[in-house]
Amino acid sequence: MLVDSHCHINFPDLAARLPEVLANMRHNGVSHALVIGVSRPKYPEVLALAEAHDNLYATVGVHPDDPDAEEYSEDELVAHAAHPKVVGIGETGLDYHWCQGDLAWQHERFRTHIRAARRVGLPLVIHTRESAADTVQLMREENAGEAGGVMHCFTESWEVAQQALDLGFYISLSGIVTFKNALQVKEVAQKVPLDRLLVETDSPYLAPVPFRGKTNEPAYVKHVAEHIAELRGLSFEAVAEATTDNFFRLFAKIPRP
């Protein structure tokens, strides 16, 4: 059994063929998927998927890459988190690739999400791109370790991974780990303690080899786990079992099968 810990199957490429996407999950042994909230306008789609399917769950948050996005207040995040199918806060974090200049608004958005997660005791789903030092610093300042969570689609160095692990966070790897030149990510895949590792697709993006360049979907998380098993010299079954157990431990609001 596998779990896709981060996907966007409400996005048009996947939503248009949802029955096929869910069937492919079952065929590949992917029992659950976490559908990630990235904006206020998209959140109803995410929540509707979670409400309609026993094996889909949701998070609520505003992605860091849009300076014009309508914000959630801390109290609004807390209120949404009371829904039984909402199991995490995010996607949140810092992104200096798409956003430059005065980023105080982005830092404040991240702080709001961390504070809400601490209040409700739900894990954070953190995005960091070209912003690792500030991301970790802000996590420390806001005591993000009290909520815990996951560094999703991790592409930073092993040093950054260690800092996140020290704060109690999990590391989630996507299809990038299968890319030939992703040496830094492969190193992290080999070194992260097995009991702190998650796998994801971030679909519809970042399809793993052998589907690179095509639309990604939750069923393909199997290829991520297979590659990590190869890198670590473990069986696929061992990686699948560990990452699935980790998922249900972190997102403890989700009933274990």
Summary of the structure (lengths in Angstrom):
residues: 257
radius of gyration: 16.6
end to end distance: 10.2
largest distance: 47.0
contacts: 919
relative contact order: 0.15
helix: 45%
strand: 17%
